[in-house]
Amino acid sequence: MTSTAHHATPPLRDFVDAFGRLLDTQPDEPRILDEGAALLRTLVARDDWLPDAFAQPDPDRYQQFLLHVDADARFSVVSFVWGPGQATPVHNHTVWGLIGMLRGSEFSQPWRLQDDGRAVPDGEALRLDPGQVEAVSPRIGDVHRVHNAYTDRVSISIHVYGADIGTVRRHTYPAEGGRKSFISGYTAPRTLP
């Protein structure tokens, strides 16, 4: 049994069904990230399926709209809507994740934690353009900072996580060091005229 936003379109339903079938085989994480990335690339290869209510920016902060959560919380699907120049803090996920670029572009800068607990950039930022997919997890690298590549337009990415990500206790890593716990929750879609 699954729960999907009431505006689910055929491409999203097909993706959710295929991802659920993949997880039904009880794959290991490398297979989830590999085969799941292929499924997500297919979903974000076309930009005609995301309902407008789940694509609305906010002038003050990025938006995180829930598109689907598996009834057993095996995975969730979220649209991230980035207003011009918006960015996340440095943060982790604690579970595997896939990020697929649907519209616009974003940069994902990996960070690593030093022995003293301070987070520092780790290599070059990866630019994601439409159709491209990136993976994160505690096994392969789980701390990053993401920002809209554009200062004059909205960008949208579709994220898939190995849990109901809006309910997971995670952490941000302030510049002064240490970490702060947070639970992201979800943005409620606005009713459009």
Contact map, one row per residue, 1 for C-alpha under 8 A:
1110000000000000000000000000000000000000000000000000000000000000000001110000000000000000000000000000000000000000000000000000000000000000000000000000000000000000000000000000000000000000000000000
1111000000000000000000000000000000000000000000000000000000000000000111110000000000000000000000000000000000000000000000000000000000000000000000000000000000000000000000000000000000000000000000000
1111100000000000000000000000000000000000000000000000000000000000000111100000000000000000000000000000000000000000000000000000000000000000000000000000000000000000000000000000000000000000000000000
0111110100000000000000000000000000000000000000000000000000000000001111000000000000000000000000000000000000000000000000000000000000000000000000000000000000000000000000000000000000000000000000000
0011111100000000000000000000000000000000000000000000000000000000011100000000000000000000000000000000000000000000000000000000000000000000000000000000000000000000000000000000000000000000000000000
0001111100000000000000000000000000000000000000000000000000000000000000000000000000000000000000000000000000000000000000000000000000000000000000000000000000000000000000000000000000000000000000000
0000111110000000000000000000000000000000000000000010000000000000000000000000000000000000000000000000000000000000000000000000000000000000000000000000000000000000000000000000000000000000000000000
0001111111011000000000000000000000000000000000000010000000000000001000000000000000000000000000000000000000000000000000000000000000000000000000000000000000000000000000000000000000000000000000000
0000001111111000000000000000000000000000000000001110000000000000000000000000000000000000000000000000000000000000000000000000000000000000000000000000000000000000000000000000000000000000000000000
0000000111111100000000000000000000000000000000001000000000000000000000000000000000000000000000000000000000000000000000000000000000000000000000000000000000000000000000000000000000000000000000000
0000000011111110000000000000000000000000001000001000000000000000000000000000000000000000000000000000000000000000000000000000000000000000000000000000000000000000000000000000000000000000000000000
0000000111111111000000000000000000000000001000001000000000000000000000000000000000000000000000000000000000000000000000000000000000000000000000000000000000000000000000000000000000000000000000000
0000000111111111100000000000000000000000000000000000000000000000000000000000000000000000000000000000000000000000000000000000000000000000000000000000000000000000000000000000000000000000000000000
0000000001111111110000000000000000000000000000000000000000000000000000000000000000000000000000000000000000000000000000000000000000000000000000000000000000000000000000000000000000000000000000000
0000000000111111111000000000000000000011001000000000000000000000000000000000000000000000000000000000000000000000000000000000000000000000000000000000000000000000000000000000000000000000000000000
0000000000011111111100000000000000000000000000000000000000000000000100000000000000000000000000000000000000000000000000000000000000000000000000000000000000000000000000000000000000000000000000000
0000000000001111111110000000000000000000000000000000000000000000000000000000000000000000000000000000000000000000000000000000000000000000000000000000000000000000000000000000000000000000000000000
0000000000000111111111000000000000000010000000000000000000000000000000000000000000000000000000000000000000000000000000000000000000000000000000000000000000000000000000000000000000000000000000000
0000000000000011111111100000000000010010000000000000000000000000000000000000000000000000000000000000000000000000000000000000000000000000000000000000000000000000000000000000000000000000000000000
0000000000000001111111110000000000000000000000000000000000000000000001000000000000000000000000000000000000000000000000000000000000000000000000000000000000000000000000000000000000000000000000000
0000000000000000111111111000000000000000000000000000000000000000000000000000000000000000000000000000000000000000000000000000000000000000000000000000000000000000000000000000000000000000000000000
0000000000000000011111111110000100110000000000000000000000000000000000000000000000000000000000000000000000000000000000000000000000000000000000000000000000000000000000000000000000000000000000000
0000000000000000001111111110000100000000000000000000000000000000000000000100000000000000000000000000000000000000000000000000000000000000000000000000000000000000000000000000000000000000000000000
0000000000000000000111111110000000000000000000000000000000000000000000000000000000000000000000000000000000000000000000000000000000000000000000000000000000000000000000000000000000000000000000000
0000000000000000000011111110000000000000000000000000000000000000000000000000000000000000000000000000000000000000000000000000000000000000000000000000000000000000000000000000000000000000000000000
0000000000000000000001111111000000000000000000000000000000000000000000000000000000000000000000000000000000000000000000000000000000000000000000000000000000000000000000000000000000000000000000000
0000000000000000000001111111101100000000000000000000000000000000000000000000000000000000000000000000000000000000000000000000000000000000000000000000000000000000000000000000000000000000000000000
0000000000000000000000000111111100000000000000000000000000000000000000000000000000000000000000000000000000000000000000000000000000000000000000000000000000000000000000000000000000000000000000000
0000000000000000000000000011111110000000000000000000000000000000000000000000000000000000000000010000000000000000000000000000000000000000000000000000000000000000000000000000000000000000000000000
0000000000000000000000000001111111000000000000000000000000000000000000000000000000000000000000000000000000000000000000000000000000000000000000000000000000000000000000000000000000000000000000000
0000000000000000000000000011111111110000000000000000000000000000000000000000000000000000000000000000000000000000000000000000000000000000000000000000000000000000000000000000000000000000000000000
0000000000000000000001100011111111111000000000000000000000000000000000000000000000000000000000000000000000000000000000000000000000000000000000000000000000000000000000000000000000000000000000000
0000000000000000000000000000111111111000000000000000000000000000000000000000000000000000000000011100000000000000000000000000000000000010000000000000000000000000000000000000000000000000000000000
0000000000000000000000000000011111111100000000000000000000000000000000000000000000000000000000000000000000000000000000000000000000000000000000000000000000000000000000000000000000000000000000000
0000000000000000000001000000001111111110000000000000000000000000000000000000000000000000000000000000000000000000000000000000000000000000000000000000000000000000000000000000000000000000000000000
0000000000000000001001000000001111111111000000000000000000000000000000000000000000000000000000000100000000000000000000000000000000000000000000000000000000000000000000000000000000000000000000000
0000000000000000000000000000000111111111100000000000000000000000000000000000000000000000000000000100000000000000000000000000000000001110000000000000000000000000000000000000000000000000000000000
0000000000000000000000000000000001111111110000000000000000000000000000000000000000000000000000000000000000000000000000000000000000000000000000000000000000000000000000000000000000000000000000000
0000000000000010011000000000000000111111111000000000000000000000000000000000000000000000000000000000000000000000000000000000000000000000000000000000000000000000000000000000000000000000000000000
0000000000000010000000000000000000011111111100000000000000000000000000000000000000000000000000000101000000000000000000000000000000001000000000000000000000000000000000000000000000000000000000000
0000000000000000000000000000000000001111111110000000000000000000000000000000000000000000000000000001000000000000000000000000000000111000000000000000000000000000000000000000000000000000000000000
0000000000000000000000000000000000000111111111000000000000000000000000000000000000000000000000000000000000000000000000000000000000100000000000000000000000000000000000000000000000000000000000000
0000000000110010000000000000000000000011111111000000000000000000000000000000000000000000000000000000000000000000000000000000000000000000000000000000000000000000000000000000000000000000000000000
0000000000000000000000000000000000000001111111100000000000000000000000000000000000000000000000000001110000000000000000000000000001110000000000000000000000000100000000000000000000000000000000000
0000000000000000000000000000000000000000111111100000000000000000000000000000000000000000000000000000010000000000000000000000000001100000000000000000000000000000000000000000000000000000000000000
0000000000000000000000000000000000000000011111111000000000000000000000000000000000000000000000000000010000000000000000000000000000100000000000000000000000000000000000000000000000000000000000000
0000000000000000000000000000000000000000000111111100000000000000000000000000000000000000000000000000011000000000000000000000000000000000000000000000000000000000000000000000000000000000000000000
0000000000000000000000000000000000000000000001111100000000000000000000000000000000000000000000000000000000000000000000000000000000000000000000000000000000000000000000000000000000000000000000000
0000000011110000000000000000000000000000000001111110000000000000000000000000000000000000000000000000000000000000000000000000000000000000000000000000000000000000000000000000000000000000000000000
0000000010000000000000000000000000000000000000111111011000000000000000000000000000000000000000000000000000000000000000000000000000000000000000000000000000000000000000000000000000000000000000000
0000001110000000000000000000000000000000000000001111111000000000000000000000000000000000000000000000000000000000000000000000000000000000000000000000000000000000000000000000000000000000000000000
0000000000000000000000000000000000000000000000000111111100000000000000000000000000000000000000000000000000000000000000000000000000000000000000000000000000000000000000000000000000000000000000010
0000000000000000000000000000000000000000000000000011111100000000000000000000000000000000000000000000000000000000000000000000000000000000000000000000000000000000000000000000000000000000000011110
0000000000000000000000000000000000000000000000000111111100000000101000000000001000000000000000000000000000000000000000000000000000000000000000000000000000000000000000000000000000000000000010000
0000000000000000000000000000000000000000000000000111111110000000000000000000001110000000000000000000000000000000000000000000000000000000000000000000000000010000000000000000000000000000000000000
0000000000000000000000000000000000000000000000000001111111000010000000000000000010000000000000000000000000000000000000000000000000000000000000000000000000000000000000000000000000000000000011000
0000000000000000000000000000000000000000000000000000001111101110000000000000000011100000000000000000000000000000000000000000000000000000000000000000000001000000000000000000000000000000000000000
0000000000000000000000000000000000000000000000000000000111111110000000000000000000100000000000000000000000000000000000000000000000000000000000000000000000000000000000000000000000000000000000000
0000000000000000000000000000000000000000000000000000000011111000000000000000000000100000000000000000000000000000000000000000000000000000000000000000000000000000000000000000000000000000000000000
0000000000000000000000000000000000000000000000000000000001111100000000000000000000000000000000000000000000000000000000000000000000000000000000000000000000000000000000000000000000000000000000000
0000000000000000000000000000000000000000000000000000000011111110000000000000000001100110000000000000000000000000000000000000000000000000000000000000000000000000000000000000000000000000000000000
0000000000000000000000000000000000000000000000000000000011011111000000000000000111100111000000000000000000000000000000000000000000000000000000000000000000000000000000000000000000000000000000000
0000000000000000000000000000000000000000000000000000000111001111100000000000001111000000000000000000000000000000000000000000000000000000000000000000000000000000000000000000000000000000011000000
0000000000000000000000000000000000000000000000000000000000000111110000000000011110000000000000000000000000000000000000000000000000000000000000000000000000000000000000000000000000000000011000000
0000000000000000000000000000000000000000000000000000010000000011111000000000011100000000000000000000000000000000000000000000000000000000000000000000000000000000000000000000000000000000011110000
0000100000000000000000000000000000000000000000000000000000000001111110000001111000000000000000000000000000000000000000000000000000000000000000000000000000000000000000000000000000000000011000000
0001100100000000000000000000000000000000000000000000010000000000111110000001111000000000000000000000000000000000000000000000000000000000000000000000000000000000000000000000000000000000000000000
0111100000000001000000000000000000000000000000000000000000000000011111000001110000000000000000000000000000000000000000000000000000000000000000000000000000000000000000000000000000000000000000000
0111000000000000000000000000000000000000000000000000000000000000011111101111100000000000000000000000000000000000000000000000000000000000000000000000000000000000000100000000000000000000000000000
1111000000000000000100000000000000000000000000000000000000000000000111111111000000000000000000000000000000000000000000000000000000000000000000000000000000000000000100000000000000000000000000000
1110000000000000000000000000000000000000000000000000000000000000000011111100000000000000000000000000000000000000000000000000000000000000000000000000000000000000000000000000000000000000000000000
1100000000000000000000000000000000000000000000000000000000000000000001111100000000000000000000000000000000000000000000000000000000000000000000000000000000000000000000000000000000000000000000000
0000000000000000000000000000000000000000000000000000000000000000000011111111000000000000000000000000000000000000000000000000000000000000000000000000000000000000011100000000000000000000000000000
0000000000000000000000100000000000000000000000000000000000000000000011111111000000000000000000000000000000000000000000000000000000000000000000000000000000000000011100000000000000000000000000000
0000000000000000000000000000000000000000000000000000000000000000000011001111100000000000000000000000000000000000000000000000000000000000000000000000000000000001111100000000000000000000000000000
0000000000000000000000000000000000000000000000000000000000000000011111001111110000000000000000000000000000000000000000000000000000000000000000000000000000000001111110000000000000000000000000000
0000000000000000000000000000000000000000000000000000000000000000011110000011111000000000000000000000000000000000000000000000000000000000000000000000000000000111100000000000000000000000000000000
0000000000000000000000000000000000000000000000000000000000000001111100000001111100000000000000000000000000000000000000000000000000000000000000000000000000000111000000000000000000000000000000000
0000000000000000000000000000000000000000000000000000011000000011111000000000111110000000000000000000000000000000000000000000000000000000000000000000000000011110000000000000000000000000000000000
0000000000000000000000000000000000000000000000000000001000000111100000000000011111000000000000000000000000000000000000000000000000000000000000000000000000011110000000000000000000000000000000000
0000000000000000000000000000000000000000000000000000001110000111000000000000001111100000000000000000000000000000000000000000000000000000000000000000000001111000000000000000000000000000000000000
0000000000000000000000000000000000000000000000000000000010001110000000000000000111111110000000000000000000000000000000000000000000000000000000000011000001110000000000000000000000000000000000000
0000000000000000000000000000000000000000000000000000000011101100000000000000000011111100000000000000000000000000000000000000000000000000000000000001000011100000000000000000000000000000000000000
0000000000000000000000000000000000000000000000000000000000000000000000000000000001111100000000000000000000000000000000000000000000000000000000000001011111100000000000000000000000000000000000000
0000000000000000000000000000000000000000000000000000000000000000000000000000000001111110000000000000000000000000000000000000000000000000000000000011111100000000000000000000000000000000000000000
0000000000000000000000000000000000000000000000000000000000001100000000000000000001111111000000000000000000000000000000000000000000000000000000000011000000000000000000000000000000000000000000000
0000000000000000000000000000000000000000000000000000000000001100000000000000000001001111100000000000000000000000000000000000000000000000000000001111000000000000000000000000000000000000000000000
0000000000000000000000000000000000000000000000000000000000000100000000000000000000000111111000000000000000000000000000000000000000000000000000001110000000000000000000000000000000000000000000000
0000000000000000000000000000000000000000000000000000000000000000000000000000000000000011111000000000000000000000000000000000000000000000000000001100000000000000000000000001110000000000000000000
0000000000000000000000000000000000000000000000000000000000000000000000000000000000000001111100000000000000000010000000100000000000000000000000111100000000000000000000000001110000000000000000000
0000000000000000000000000000000000000000000000000000000000000000000000000000000000000001111110000000000000000000000000000000000000000000000000111000000000000000000000000111100000000000000000000
0000000000000000000000000000000000000000000000000000000000000000000000000000000000000000011111000000000000000000000000000000000000000000000001110000000000000000000000000111000000000000000000000
0000000000000000000000000000000000000000000000000000000000000000000000000000000000000000001111111000000000000000000000000000000000000000110001100000000000000000000010000110000000000000000000000
0000000000000000000000000000000000000000000000000000000000000000000000000000000000000000000111110000000000000000000000000000000000000000110001000000000000000000000000000100000000000000000000000
0000000000000000000000000000000000000000000000000000000000000000000000000000000000000000000011111000000000000000000000000000000000000000110000000000000000000000111000000000000000000000000000000
0000000000000000000000000000100010000000000000000000000000000000000000000000000000000000000011111100000000000000000000000000000000000011110000000000000000000000110000000000000000000000000000000
0000000000000000000000000000000010000000000000000000000000000000000000000000000000000000000010111110000000000000000000000000000000000011100000000000000000000011110000000000000000000000000000000
0000000000000000000000000000000010011001000000000000000000000000000000000000000000000000000000011111000000000000000000000000000000001111000000000000000000000011100000000000000000000000000000000
0000000000000000000000000000000000000000000000000000000000000000000000000000000000000000000000001111100000000000000000000000000000001110000000000000000000001111000000000000000000000000000000000
0000000000000000000000000000000000000001100100000000000000000000000000000000000000000000000000000111110000000000000000000000000101111100000000000000000000001110000000000000000000000000000000000
0000000000000000000000000000000000000000000100000000000000000000000000000000000000000000000000000011111111000000000000000000000111111000000000000000000000011100000000000000000000000000000000000
0000000000000000000000000000000000000000000111100000000000000000000000000000000000000000000000000001111100000000000000000000000011100000000000000000000000111100000000000000000000000000000000000
0000000000000000000000000000000000000000000000100000000000000000000000000000000000000000000000000000111110000000000000000000000011000000000000000000000001111000000000000000000000000000000000000
0000000000000000000000000000000000000000000000000000000000000000000000000000000000000000000000000000111111000000000000000000000011000000000000000000110011110000000000000000000000000000000000000
0000000000000000000000000000000000000000000000000000000000000000000000000000000000000000000000000000101111100000000000000000001111000000000000000001110000110000000000000000000000000000000000000
0000000000000000000000000000000000000000000000000000000000000000000000000000000000000000000000000000100111110000000000000000001110000000000000000111110000100000000000000000000000000000000000000
0000000000000000000000000000000000000000000000000000000000000000000000000000000000000000000000000000000011111000000000000000111100000000000000000111100000000000000000000000000000000000000000000
0000000000000000000000000000000000000000000000000000000000000000000000000000000000000000000000000000000001111100000000000000111100000000000000011110000000000000000000000000000000000000000000000
0000000000000000000000000000000000000000000000000000000000000000000000000000000000000000000000000000000000111110000000001111110000000000000000011100000000000000000000000000000000000000000000000
0000000000000000000000000000000000000000000000000000000000000000000000000000000000000000000000000000000000011111000000001111100000000000000011111000000000000000000000000000000000000000000000000
0000000000000000000000000000000000000000000000000000000000000000000000000000000000000000010000000000000000001111100000111110000000000000000000111000000000000000000000000000000000000000000000000
0000000000000000000000000000000000000000000000000000000000000000000000000000000000000000000000000000000000000111110000111100000000000000000010100000000000000000000000000000000000000000000000000
0000000000000000000000000000000000000000000000000000000000000000000000000000000000000000000000000000000000000011111111110000000000000000000000000000000000000000000000000000000000000000000000000
0000000000000000000000000000000000000000000000000000000000000000000000000000000000000000000000000000000000000001111111110000000000000000000000000000000000000000000000000000000000000000000000000
0000000000000000000000000000000000000000000000000000000000000000000000000000000000000000000000000000000000000000111111000000000000000000000000000000000000000000000000000000000000000000000000000
0000000000000000000000000000000000000000000000000000000000000000000000000000000000000000000000000000000000000000111111000000000000000000000000000000000000000000000000000000000000000000000000000
0000000000000000000000000000000000000000000000000000000000000000000000000000000000000000000000000000000000000000111111100000000000000000000000000000000000000000000000000000000011000000000000000
0000000000000000000000000000000000000000000000000000000000000000000000000000000000000000000000000000000000000000111111110000000000000000000000000000000000000000000000000000101111000000000000000
0000000000000000000000000000000000000000000000000000000000000000000000000000000000000000010000000000000000000011110011111000000000000000000000000000000000000000000000000000111010000000000000000
0000000000000000000000000000000000000000000000000000000000000000000000000000000000000000000000000000000000000011110001111100000000000000000000000000000000000000000000000000000000000000000000000
0000000000000000000000000000000000000000000000000000000000000000000000000000000000000000000000000000000000001111000000111110000000000000000000000000000000000000000000000000000000000000000000000
0000000000000000000000000000000000000000000000000000000000000000000000000000000000000000000000000000000000001111000000011111000000000000000000000000000000000000000000000000000000000000000000000
0000000000000000000000000000000000000000000000000000000000000000000000000000000000000000000000000000000000001110000000001111100000000000000000000000000000000000000000000000000000000000000000000
0000000000000000000000000000000000000000000000000000000000000000000000000000000000000000000000000000000000001100000000000111110000000000000000000000000000000000000000000000000000000000000000000
0000000000000000000000000000000000000000000000000000000000000000000000000000000000000000000000000000000000111100000000000011111000000000000000000000000000000000000000000000000000000000000000000
0000000000000000000000000000000000000000000000000000000000000000000000000000000000000000000000000000000000111000000000000001111100000000000000000000000000000000000000000000000000000000000000000
0000000000000000000000000000000000000000000000000000000000000000000000000000000000000000000000000000000011110000000000000000111110000000000000000000100000000000000000000000000000000000000000000
0000000000000000000000000000000000000000000000000000000000000000000000000000000000000000000000000001100011110000000000000000011111011100000000000000000000000000000000000000000000000000000000000
0000000000000000000000000000000000000000000000000000000000000000000000000000000000000000000000000000111111000000000000000000001111110000000000000000000000000000000000000000000000000000000000000
0000000000000000000000000000000000000000000110000000000000000000000000000000000000000000000000000001111110000000000000000000000111110000000000000000000000000000000000000000000000000000000000000
0000000000000000000000000000000000000000110111000000000000000000000000000000000000000000000000000001110000000000000000000000000011111000000000000000000000000000000000000000000000000000000000000
0000000000000000000000000000000000000000100100000000000000000000000000000000000000000000000000000001100000000000000000000000000111111100000000000000000000000000000000000000000000000000000000000
0000000000000000000000000000000000001001100000000000000000000000000000000000000000000000000000000111100000000000000000000000000100111110000000000000000000000000000000000000000000000000000000000
0000000000000000000000000000000000001000000000000000000000000000000000000000000000000000000000000111000000000000000000000000000100011111000000000000000000000000000000000000000000000000000000000
0000000000000000000000000000000010001000000000000000000000000000000000000000000000000000000000011110000000000000000000000000000000001111100000000000000000000000000000000000000000000000000000000
0000000000000000000000000000000000000000000000000000000000000000000000000000000000000000000000011100000000000000000000000000000000000111110111000000000000000000000000000000000000000000000000000
0000000000000000000000000000000000000000000000000000000000000000000000000000000000000000000011111000000000000000000000000000000000000011111111000000000000000000000000000000000000000000000000000
0000000000000000000000000000000000000000000000000000000000000000000000000000000000000000000011110000000000000000000000000000000000000001111111000000000000000000000000000000000000000000000000000
0000000000000000000000000000000000000000000000000000000000000000000000000000000000000000000000000000000000000000000000000000000000000000111111000000000000000000000000000000000000000000000000000
0000000000000000000000000000000000000000000000000000000000000000000000000000000000000000000000000000000000000000000000000000000000000001111111000000000000000000000000000000000000000000000000000
0000000000000000000000000000000000000000000000000000000000000000000000000000000000000000000000000000000000000101000000000000000000000001111111100000000000000000000000000000000000000000000000000
0000000000000000000000000000000000000000000000000000000000000000000000000000000000000000000111000000000000000100000000000000000000000001111111110000000000000000000000000000000000000000000000000
0000000000000000000000000000000000000000000000000000000000000000000000000000000000000000011110000000000000000111000000000000000000000000000011111000000000000000000000000000000000000000000000000
0000000000000000000000000000000000000000000000000000000000000000000000000000000000000000011100000000000000011110000000000000000000000000000001111100000000000000000000000000000000000000000000000
0000000000000000000000000000000000000000000000000000000000000000000000000000000000000011111000000000000000011110000000000000000000000000000000111110000000000000000000000000000000000000000000000
0000000000000000000000000000000000000000000000000000000000000000000000000000000000000011110000000000000001111000000000000000000000000000000000011111000000000000000000000000000000000000000000000
0000000000000000000000000000000000000000000000000000000000000000000000000000000001001111000000000000000001110000000000000000000000000000000000001111100000000000000000000000000000000000000000000
0000000000000000000000000000000000000000000000000000000000000000000000000000000001111110000000000000000011100000000000000000000000000000000000000111111001100000000000000000000000000000000000000
0000000000000000000000000000000000000000000000000000000000000000000000000000000000001000000000000000000111100000000000000000001000000000000000000011111000100000000000000000000000000000000000000
0000000000000000000000000000000000000000000000000000000000000000000000000000000000011000000000000000000111000000000000000000000000000000000000000001111111100000000000000000000000000000000000000
0000000000000000000000000000000000000000000000000000000000000000000000000000000000011000000000000000000000000000000000000000000000000000000000000001111110000000000000000000000000000000000000000
0000000000000000000000000000000000000000000000000000000000000000000000000000000000011000000000000000000000000000000000000000000000000000000000000000011111000000000000000000000000000000000000000
0000000000000000000000000000000000000000000000000000000000000000000000000000000000110000000000000000000100000000000000000000000000000000000000000000011111100000000000000000000000000000000000000
0000000000000000000000000000000000000000000000000000000010000000000000000000000011110000000000000000001100000000000000000000000000000000000000000001010111110000000000000000000000000000000000000
0000000000000000000000000000000000000000000000000000000000000000000000000000000011110000000000000000011111000000000000000000000000000000000000000001110011111000000000000000000000000000000000000
0000000000000000000000000000000000000000000000000000001000000000000000000000001111000000000000000000111110000000000000000000000000000000000000000000000001111100000000000000000000000000000000000
0000000000000000000000000000000000000000000000000000000000000000000000000000001110000000000000000011111000000000000000000000000000000000000000000000000000111110000000000000000000000000000000000
0000000000000000000000000000000000000000000100000000000000000000000000000000111100000000000000000011110000000000000000000000000000000000000000000000000000011111000000000000000000000000000000000
0000000000000000000000000000000000000000000000000000000000000000000000000000111100000000000000001111000000000000000000000000000000000000000000000000000000001111100000000000000000000000000000000
0000000000000000000000000000000000000000000000000000000000000000000000000011110000000000000000001110000000000000000000000000000000000000000000000000000000000111110000000000000000000000000000000
0000000000000000000000000000000000000000000000000000000000000000000000000011100000000000000000111100000000000000000000000000000000000000000000000000000000000011111110000000000000000000000000000
0000000000000000000000000000000000000000000000000000000000000000000000001111000000000000000000111000000000000000000000000000000000000000000000000000000000000001111110000000000000000000000000000
0000000000000000000000000000000000000000000000000000000000000000000000001111000000000000000000100000000000000000000000000000000000000000000000000000000000000000111110010000000000000000000000000
0000000000000000000000000000000000000000000000000000000000000000000011001111000000000000000000000000000000000000000000000000000000000000000000000000000000000000111111110000000000000000000000000
0000000000000000000000000000000000000000000000000000000000000000000000000001000000000000000010000000000000000000000000000000000000000000000000000000000000000000111111110000000000000001100000000
0000000000000000000000000000000000000000000000000000000000000000000000000000000000000000000000000000000000000000000000000000000000000000000000000000000000000000000111110000000000000011110000000
0000000000000000000000000000000000000000000000000000000000000000000000000000000000000000000000000000000000000000000000000000000000000000000000000000000000000000000111111000000000000011100000000
0000000000000000000000000000000000000000000000000000000000000000000000000000000000000000000000000000000000000000000000000000000000000000000000000000000000000000001111111100000000000011000000000
0000000000000000000000000000000000000000000000000000000000000000000000000000000000000000000000000000000000000000000000000000000000000000000000000000000000000000000000111110000000001110000000000
0000000000000000000000000000000000000000000000000000000000000000000000000000000000000000001111000000000000000000000000000000000000000000000000000000000000000000000000011111000000001110000000000
0000000000000000000000000000000000000000000000000000000000000000000000000000000000000000001110000000000000000000000000000000000000000000000000000000000000000000000000001111100000111100000000000
0000000000000000000000000000000000000000000000000000000000000000000000000000000000000000111100000000000000000000000000000000000000000000000000000000000000000000000000000111110000111100000000000
0000000000000000000000000000000000000000000000000000000000000000000000000000000000000000111000000000000000000000000001100000000000000000000000000000000000000000000000000011111011110000000000000
0000000000000000000000000000000000000000000000000000000000000000000000000000000000000000110000000000000000000000000000100000000000000000000000000000000000000000000000000001111111110000000000000
0000000000000000000000000000000000000000000000000000000000000000000000000000000000000000000000000000000000000000000001100000000000000000000000000000000000000000000000000000111110000000000000000
0000000000000000000000000000000000000000000000000000000000000000000000000000000000000000000000000000000000000000000001000000000000000000000000000000000000000000000000000000011111000000000000000
0000000000000000000000000000000000000000000000000000000000000000000000000000000000000000000000000000000000000000000011100000000000000000000000000000000000000000000000000000111111100000000000000
0000000000000000000000000000000000000000000000000000000000000000000000000000000000000000000000000000000000000000000011000000000000000000000000000000000000000000000000000000110111110000000000000
0000000000000000000000000000000000000000000000000000000000000000000000000000000000000000000000000000000000000000000000000000000000000000000000000000000000000000000000000011110011111000000000000
0000000000000000000000000000000000000000000000000000000000000000000000000000000000000000000000000000000000000000000000000000000000000000000000000000000000000000000000000011110001111100000000000
0000000000000000000000000000000000000000000000000000000000000000000000000000000000000000000000000000000000000000000000000000000000000000000000000000000000000000000000001111000000111110000000000
0000000000000000000000000000000000000000000000000000000000000000000000000000000000000000000000000000000000000000000000000000000000000000000000000000000000000000000000001111000000011111000000000
0000000000000000000000000000000000000000000000000000000000000000000000000000000000000000000000000000000000000000000000000000000000000000000000000000000000000000000001111100000000001111100000000
0000000000000000000000000000000000000000000000000000000000000000000000000000000000000000000000000000000000000000000000000000000000000000000000000000000000000000000011110000000000000111110000000
0000000000000000000000000000000000000000000000000000000000000000000000000000000000000000000000000000000000000000000000000000000000000000000000000000000000000000000011100000000000000011111000000
0000000000000000000000000000000000000000000000000000000000000011110000000000000000000000000000000000000000000000000000000000000000000000000000000000000000000000000001000000000000000001111100000
0000000000000000000000000000000000000000000000000000000000000011110000000000000000000000000000000000000000000000000000000000000000000000000000000000000000000000000000000000000000000000111110000
0000000000000000000000000000000000000000000000000000000000000000100000000000000000000000000000000000000000000000000000000000000000000000000000000000000000000000000000000000000000000000011111000
0000000000000000000000000000000000000000000000000000110100000000100000000000000000000000000000000000000000000000000000000000000000000000000000000000000000000000000000000000000000000000001111100
0000000000000000000000000000000000000000000000000000100100000000000000000000000000000000000000000000000000000000000000000000000000000000000000000000000000000000000000000000000000000000000111110
0000000000000000000000000000000000000000000000000000100000000000000000000000000000000000000000000000000000000000000000000000000000000000000000000000000000000000000000000000000000000000000011111
0000000000000000000000000000000000000000000000000001100000000000000000000000000000000000000000000000000000000000000000000000000000000000000000000000000000000000000000000000000000000000000001111
0000000000000000000000000000000000000000000000000000000000000000000000000000000000000000000000000000000000000000000000000000000000000000000000000000000000000000000000000000000000000000000000111
